[in-house]
């Protein structure tokens, strides 16, 4: 099984607790972007090629790719900015409210 393979390969296991989908949301978001947008969803022929691709993707993520959540700046630009960074994200409560059905008792609604 999965955990046995990780243990056999001497790979450290990092998992979140069950029942809290928000616990690791930021890490999952970054991993998804690295895989889907920056080409890390591939099989590499060797460790050195994988390491080179990971380093390149992280450099692009931090220095070239604009991020909506920090007002379309790169993380590097946001880090160097003086004063607060204008945040464009919503809190967890705001997101939940934005997607809630206006009438929770309504039956037969669909999202299309």
Number of C-alpha atoms within 10 A of each C-alpha: 5 7 11 9 10 12 11 9 9 9 10 9 8 5 7 10 8 7 7 9 9 10 12 12 11 10 10 12 11 12 15 14 16 18 15 11 13 18 13 18 13 10 8 12 8 8 9 10 12 15 12 10 17 17 12 15 21 15 13 15 20 17 14 15 18 17 15 12 15 16 14 15 20 19 18 15 16 18 12 9 11 8 8 8 15 12 11 12 12 11 9 10 8 10 11 11 11 11 8 9 11 9 7 7 7 8 7 5 7 5 3 3
